[in-house]
Amino acid sequence: MRFVHTSDWQIGKSFRFADDDTLAVLQNERLEAIGRIGLLARTQGARVVLVAGDVWDNPGPSDKTLRQTLERMRRFPDLHWHLIPGNHDPNLPGGLWERLLRLGLPDTVHAHLSPQPVPLEGASDREVWLLPAVLDRRHAFGDPTAGMDEVATPEGALRIGLAHGSVRSFGSDPSAAHNLIAADRATRSGLAHLALGDWHGMVAAGERSWYSGTPEPDGFDRGGDGGGSALLVSLEGAVPVATPHPVGRFVWRRESAMLTGRADIDALEERLRGIDRDDPSRVLAWLIVEGALGLEDHAIFRDRIEDGVGSALRALRIDASRLQPVATPDDLAVLGTAGALRDAADRLAALAGDGSEAASDPDIARAALQRLVYMIAREGASS
């Protein structure tokens, strides 16, 4: 048989760096990813989708958010969706899972809220049993999959585990971590496959154990395993074959640059626009810049990178705390050699300079000098 393994949808996830418009788009795309997962299962001949926890990002989503999630799955009446709670959406008394049941699940959506083995709905080619692990609190000491070892299933049946937590072999400190899963659980429990959730990157935790990762990337610092895929799992042979398929829309990148002049700005703009030339609105980038730019170049950086590229990408976060504007002779030349403006500029340059004069805040002096030179330069260009 074959099925799709996914996890960590985290519907309703909040992104604190995003403005309201960007936040709405990111949250909606996490819903739309469900449709892409359904299409993947349908086109690959899989009738089952296993969702290994953290379907929702918090334990108190609105009824509208719950319904939106269910409706995305309802669009695929030929698929069976199997869900378990995760640490972000544990099965608390009176919590979201009880509310979900009151709202009413589509016939093909199955919420597993107790660790009881069940025949896997949708697996029609042979007898397959699902062994779900259920989190009834955010942080639980002990292994949520421990009971799988003793679970009895019919002789000859395939056993598939579904769980949410951290595998010990991945460096977790057993004395501090929660929801720890034995690295050899699949072997000890006789599982054909252990479908895991919690890690947002796709990674093998053993020959028969996989994390699928989140279907929609959600972080700048996750590197190449930052999610965006779902796993198509085939149990046709002696060892399961797990194949990642892209289902995410957005590209998250962390970039850095040293800027000392116009050529560096040109190269940076080319690099950022080259992340996705066909659809830059798919890109979210966190840019860290350092170095020193003349005041005119610093203004060009604002125009072309902050405002220009920043308007093309879905989001551009910039850390420019280590990028210093400096007043070059060419910058000051626009003010002439004498007069009140030149005197003010020289005074600001001294306050922003090498500390030879007492300055309570050289950054303010630099910003004021930059603004003065930039305004005079623009006024001259427009006259």
N, C-alpha and C positions, 0 to 999 in steps of 0.2 A: 504494500500500500504506500501511498504518498500523502503528505499533508503539509500545510504551511505552519511554521512556528514563528510567532511574533510575541512581543511583550512591550511594556513600558510606553504605552500610547500616551499616558499622562495628559488626557483630555482636560482642558482648562488650565494648563500650565501658565504661570505668570513669568514674564521676562522683565525684570526691573529696569533694565537699560532702555527698553523700547518706549517710544511715544505711543499715544493711544491708537493711532492708525496702524502702526507696525505691529503692535500687540494684537490687534483684532485679526490681522492677516495671519500672524504666526499661530494663533489659537485656532483659527478656522482651518488652517492647513493640516493640523493634527487630526481634525475630523475627516478631512478629505483623504488623508492617507489610508483610512479604513477602506475606502472604495478601491484604491490601488492594490491593497492587499487582497481584496475579494477578486479583482480581475486577475491577479497573479494566480490565485488558487484555481480559478475557472479555466484559464488558458493552459495551465499545466496539468489539468486533469485531477486535481486534488479536491476532495469534497469536504475536508475537515480543516479548520483553522484553530490552532491552540494559542491562547493568549495567556502568557505566563505572568500575570499580575501587573499592578499599577495601570489598570485601564484608565483610571482617573487620577489626577494629580493631587487631590486632597480629599479628605473624608467627608466633605460637605458640599458637593457640587449641587447646583440648582436642579430642579426637576427638568427644566429646559435642556440643560447640558446632558442629563441622563437620557432624555428622549432623543436628542440629536444623535447620540452615540448609537442607540438602538436602531434608529431609522437608517443609519448608514449600513448596518448589518442586514436589516430587513430587505434591502435592495437585492440581496443575493439569496433567494429562496432555495437555490440548489446547493447551498453550502451550510455546514453546521459549525457554529462558532462556540468554543468552549472556553469559559472565562474563570479565573480564580482571583481572589483578592491578593494585593501586594502590600508592601509596607506603607505606601502612600494612600491606599484605599482599603485598609483592613476591614474585616467583617465585624464591626463593633455592634453591640446591642443597640437597636433602634437606628442603626446607621444607614449608609447609602444602599447597601445590598438589600436590606429589608424594604427600603423605599422603592428600590428597583423592582422587586417582586410584586409590590403593590401596584406599580404602574402597569405591570404585565409584560412578560417577555415574548417576543416572537417565537414561534414553534421551533425555529432552528437556532435559537440562542440559548445556551445552557450555562447557568451560573452554578459552579460547584462550591458549596459553602460548608461542606463537611468532608473529612478525609476518608470517605468511603469509596472503594473501587466501584466503577460503573462500566458497563459495556459502552464503548465509544460510539456515540451516535454519528452516523455518516460513514463509518468504516464497514462497507458491505462485502468486501472481497474475502475477508476471513475474520475469525473472532479476535477482536482487539479490546483490551480493557484499559481504561484510563485510571491512573492512581494520582489523584490530586492532593497536594499539600495546601493547607488553608491557614492563612495568618489572621488571627482574631485580635491582634494588637499590632501597633507599629513596630515595636521592638520586642522580640521574644528570645529569651535565652534557651538554648537547646536547638536541636536540628529539626526543622519542620518536616523533613522527609524521613525521619527515623522510623516511623511506623510502616514504611513501605516494605521493609525487610520481612515482616510477618504477615503481610496481606496475602490472602489466598485468592487465586484466580483459577479458572478452569484449565485443566492440563492441555498444553499445546497453544494456549492463547498468547498473543503478543501483549506485553505489558509496557505501557508508556507512562512515564512520570511527568507531572506538571507541577512546577514549584517556583518559588520566588525567594531569593536569598543569595548569600555570598559563599562561594566555595572556599574552603579553608586553604587549599593549596595556592590560592592567589595572593597570599601574603597577609591575610586578615589575622589580627591578633585575637586568639580565642578568648583572652581575658577581657577584651574590650568590645569586640564586635557583637552584632546581633544577627539572628536569622542565619546562623552558620550551617552550611550543608557539607556533609562528608564528600570529599573528592571522589571516593570510590562508590558512591551511592548506587550508581547505575549497575555496577557489577554485583554488589552485595544484594541488591533487590531484584536481580534478574530482569532488568529493564532493557527493552530494545532501544529506547531513546529516553533521555531525561531532558525535557524542554524547560529551560531556565529563564527567569527574568530577574532583573535588578541592575545588572551592568548595562550601560547605554551603548556600549560597543559590541559588535558581533565577535565572538571568540569561542573557540573550542575549550571546554573544561575537561576533556577526556574523549576517548574514542566514541562514547555513546552519550556524551553530555555537551550541550551547547547553550550559550547565551545568544539570543537572536539580535539583541540590541534594539534601540528605539527605532521605529520606522521613519521618523522625521528628526533629523539632526537638531541638537538643542544646546550646543556649547562651543565656544571658541577654542577651548583648551583641550579638546578630546583627541586631536590629531587624526590619524588615518582611521581609527576605529570609532569615530564619533557618531555612528548610527547611519540611518538612511536606507536600511535593507530589511528584508524578511527572508527567512530560511525556508527553502523547499526541501523537505526531508523525504527520502525514499528508503523504504525498508524492504526492498526487493531482494537484497543479498544478505550475506552473513553479517556484514557491518553496515550500519546506516550511512547513507550518503547525504550530507547536508550541503546545499548549494545556495549561496546568497544571491538574492535578486534585488536590484535597487527599486525602492518605492518612495523615497524621499524627494522633496522638491528643492529645498533650500540648501545652499552651500555656505558653510561657516568657515571663516579663515581668520587666522591670527597672523599679522604681517608686522615687520619692523623695518626701519630705514634710517640711515645716517644721511643727513642733509647738510650740505655745505655750499650749495649754489644751484643755479638754474638747471644744470644738467641732471642733478640728482632729483629735482622735482619732475623733470620730463620723464626720467626713468621710472619714478614711483607711480606717476599717473598711468604710464603704459602698463606697468605690472598690475595695478589694481583693475584697470579696465579689461585686462587680459584674463582675469579669473573666469569670466563668462561673457564673451563678447556678444553672443547671440541674445542673451537675456540677463543683463546685469541686475535686474530686479530680483533675481534668485539669490543674490549674494549678500551675506552679512559679514562684515569685516571689522576686526578690532586692530587698529593701527597704532603702533608705538613708534614715535619719531624722536630722534635726538640730533644734536649738532648745533650749528649756528648759521643763521641766514641774515644777510643784509636786510634792511627794512623793506626795500622794494621787493626782494625775493620772498620775504616773509608774507607780504601782502599777496603775492602771486600764489604762494602755497595756500593761503586761505581761499582765494578765488577758484583755483583749479582743483585742489584736493578737497578741502572742507566743503565748499559750496558746489563745485562741479561734479567730481566723482561722488561726493556725498549725496547728491540729488539723483544720480544714476543707480546706485546700489540700493538694496532694500533698507540697509542700515549701515552706517559707518561710525564706529566709536573711535575717537582719536585721543590718545594720551600724548600730549605735546609738552609735558612738564619739563622735559629735558631738552627742548628745542629753544635756543636763545636767539632773540632778535638783536642784532648789533648794528650800530650806526656806522656805515662806511663813509669815506669822503664823498663818494658819488651820491649817497643818500642825502648828506647835508648840503651838497651843492645846490639843491633845488631851493634852499633858503637864502642863497646869496652869501656874501662874506660879512655883512654887517646888518644892523637893524634889530628891532625888538624880537622878531621870530628867531633870528639866528642866535641871539643872546639866550633866549629860552631854551633852544635846542642844545646849545653848548652846556648850559646848566644841567639839563636832563641827562645828557650824555655822561657828564661827570658823576652824577648821582647813580647812574646805572653801570658805571665802569668798574675800575679796579679797586675800589674801596678807599681811594685816597681822600675822598670826602665822606663825611658821615651821612649815611643814607638809611632811613628807617626801613625802607622796602625798595630795593633796587628793581624788583619786578614791576612795581607800579611805575617807576621812572622809565623803564624800558617800554612799557606799554604806552605811556603818555608820549614818549618820543616817537614811537612807531606811528601812533595815530596822527601826530602833528605832521610828520614828513609825508605820510600817505595822503592826508587831506590836501596838503599844499600841492603835491604832485598831481593828484586827480583834478584839482581846480585849474592847475596850469594846462593840463591836457584837454580840458573842456572849453578853455577860453580861446 
